[in-house]
Amino acid sequence: MHYSTDEEDIKSAIEHHGHIVIKVYIIKQQRTNIPLSLFFVDLKPNENNKDIYQTETLNYTKMRFEPPRPKRNIPQCGKCQRYGHTQAYCFHSPRCVKCAGNHSTKHCPRKEISEHVKCVLCNGNHPANYKGCTVYKEIQKGTFPPLRNKLEGKPLAAQPQSYIRPGTSYSTALSSQQQQYQTATASIQQIPTHQ
């Protein structure tokens, strides 16, 4: 729906479909704070909540509801620079994100941008909040394992394909596959069934 749509209009239209809405708010682009044509709808827990995904129109506008997508980032403490918690729940001593000193970042003597930075976590030449840090990558890989195995960087056409033989025509390859299929189905039909 367009971002200029009133949130109260959306709320009343959803309630007309039999759902109890707690809150509706517009989603904004994270860096620029520009409103997007997306809305987050918070429903009160009920048995019919999954029925909202079958709704295709709302206020004479074609749209669709989707479940929220979980964030895949790991919280980092702004006080000690470690991952897994925030500074509101931190009981460690402060560490600087820039120089790895035993002081908070706002009290760091380095006020200007410098190439001489040090990571508290891996002692690398980058700030502690750098997402390319080896410690961050290991935690990210352990917390969110990949859903599927990626190919070794080769495009699909470059992968070795055992079923293609050089010098074999398409019709010859197809006829041999048909023979294998017929042999397999014939052997399946010969298996006795026990009742």
C-alpha positions in Angstrom: 0.0 0.0 0.0 1.1 3.5 -0.6 3.0 5.2 2.3 0.5 8.0 2.4 -2.3 5.7 3.5 -3.6 6.5 6.9 -2.6 3.9 9.5 -6.0 4.2 11.2 -7.7 3.3 7.9 -5.6 0.2 7.6 -6.3 -0.8 11.2 -10.1 -0.4 10.7 -10.1 -2.3 7.4 -8.2 -5.2 9.0 -10.5 -5.2 12.0 -13.4 -5.4 9.5 -11.9 -8.8 8.3 -12.3 -10.1 11.9 -8.8 -9.5 13.4 -7.9 -7.6 16.5 -5.1 -5.1 15.7 -2.8 -3.8 18.4 -0.8 -1.4 16.2 -0.1 -0.5 12.6 3.0 1.5 11.7 4.8 2.4 8.5 8.2 0.9 7.8 11.0 3.4 6.9 14.2 3.0 5.1 16.9 2.4 7.7 19.6 4.9 6.5 17.5 7.7 5.0 14.4 7.4 7.1 12.2 7.7 4.0 8.8 6.0 4.4 8.4 2.8 2.3 5.1 1.4 0.9 5.3 -1.3 3.7 3.4 -1.4 6.9 4.0 -3.6 10.0 0.7 -4.9 11.5 0.8 -6.2 15.1 -2.2 -8.5 15.8 -3.5 -9.7 19.1 -2.8 -13.4 19.5 -5.9 -15.3 18.2 -6.8 -18.6 16.4 -7.7 -16.8 13.1 -4.5 -14.8 12.7 -3.1 -16.9 9.9 -6.2 -16.2 7.9 -4.9 -12.7 7.3 -2.4 -14.2 4.7 -5.4 -15.0 2.4 -6.5 -11.4 2.3 -5.7 -10.0 -1.2 -7.4 -6.5 -1.1 -7.7 -3.9 1.6 -9.4 -0.5 1.1 -9.9 -1.3 -2.6 -6.1 -1.8 -3.0 -4.5 -5.0 -4.2 -1.9 -6.0 -1.6 -0.6 -9.0 0.4 0.4 -9.8 3.9 3.7 -11.6 4.7 5.1 -12.9 8.0 7.9 -10.7 9.4 11.4 -11.7 8.4 13.8 -12.3 11.3 16.9 -10.1 11.5 20.2 -11.9 11.0 22.5 -9.5 12.8 24.1 -10.1 16.2 23.9 -7.4 18.8 27.2 -5.8 19.8 27.7 -4.0 23.1 28.7 -0.3 22.7 30.5 -0.4 26.0 32.8 -3.5 25.9 32.5 -4.1 22.2 31.7 -7.8 22.7 28.9 -9.6 20.8 25.7 -11.2 22.2 24.5 -8.4 24.5 24.0 -4.6 24.5 25.4 -2.0 26.8 22.1 -1.9 28.9 23.0 -5.4 30.1 26.8 -5.1 30.2 28.8 -5.6 33.4 32.3 -5.6 31.7 34.8 -2.7 31.8 34.5 -0.2 28.9 36.7 -0.7 25.8 37.2 1.8 22.9 35.9 0.8 19.5 38.8 2.7 17.8 42.0 2.2 19.8 41.1 -0.8 22.1 41.9 1.3 25.1 40.4 0.8 28.5 38.1 3.8 28.2 34.7 4.4 26.5 34.7 5.5 22.9 33.3 9.0 23.7 36.4 9.6 26.0 38.9 8.4 23.3 41.8 11.0 22.8 41.6 10.2 19.0 38.9 12.6 17.7 39.9 12.6 14.1 39.6 9.8 11.5 42.8 7.8 11.6 44.2 4.8 9.8 45.8 3.6 13.1 42.9 1.7 14.6 42.9 -1.6 16.6 40.2 -4.2 17.1 39.5 -5.2 20.7 38.3 -8.6 19.6 41.0 -9.8 17.1 43.7 -7.2 17.4 43.3 -6.5 13.6 43.8 -3.1 11.9 40.1 -2.1 11.9 37.5 -0.8 14.4 35.8 -3.3 16.6 32.4 -2.8 14.9 33.8 -3.8 11.5 31.5 -6.6 10.0 34.5 -8.1 8.2 36.2 -9.0 11.5 37.1 -12.7 11.8 35.5 -12.9 15.3 32.2 -11.4 13.9 32.3 -13.8 10.9 32.8 -16.9 13.2 29.9 -15.9 15.5 27.7 -15.1 12.5 28.5 -18.5 10.9 27.8 -20.3 14.2 24.6 -18.4 15.0 23.1 -18.4 11.5 24.5 -21.4 9.6 24.0 -21.4 5.8 20.7 -22.8 4.6 22.2 -24.6 1.7 25.7 -25.4 0.4 27.0 -22.9 -2.1 28.8 -24.0 -5.2 32.6 -23.5 -5.0 32.4 -20.2 -6.8 31.9 -21.7 -10.2 28.9 -20.9 -12.3 26.4 -23.8 -12.9 27.6 -24.3 -16.5 31.2 -24.8 -15.3 30.3 -27.6 -12.9 31.3 -31.1 -14.1 28.3 -33.0 -15.4 28.8 -36.7 -15.5 25.7 -37.5 -17.6 27.1 -35.7 -20.7 29.5 -37.8 -22.7 31.5 -36.2 -25.5 30.6 -37.4 -29.0 27.1 -38.6 -27.9 24.2 -37.1 -29.8 21.0 -36.0 -27.9 18.9 -38.7 -29.4 21.4 -41.4 -28.4 21.6 -40.1 -24.8 17.8 -39.9 -24.7 17.2 -43.4 -25.9 19.7 -44.8 -23.4 17.9 -43.0 -20.6 14.5 -44.4 -21.8 16.0 -47.9 -21.7 17.2 -47.4 -18.1 13.8 -46.1 -17.1 12.0 -49.0 -18.7 14.4 -51.5 -17.0 13.8 -49.8 -13.6 10.0 -49.8 -13.9 10.0 -53.4 -15.1 12.0 -54.4 -12.0 9.6 -52.5 -9.7 6.6 -54.3 -11.2 8.2 -57.7 -10.6 8.6 -57.0 -6.8 5.9 -59.1 -5.0 3.6 -57.3 -2.6 2.7 -58.8 0.7 -0.8 -58.1 2.1 
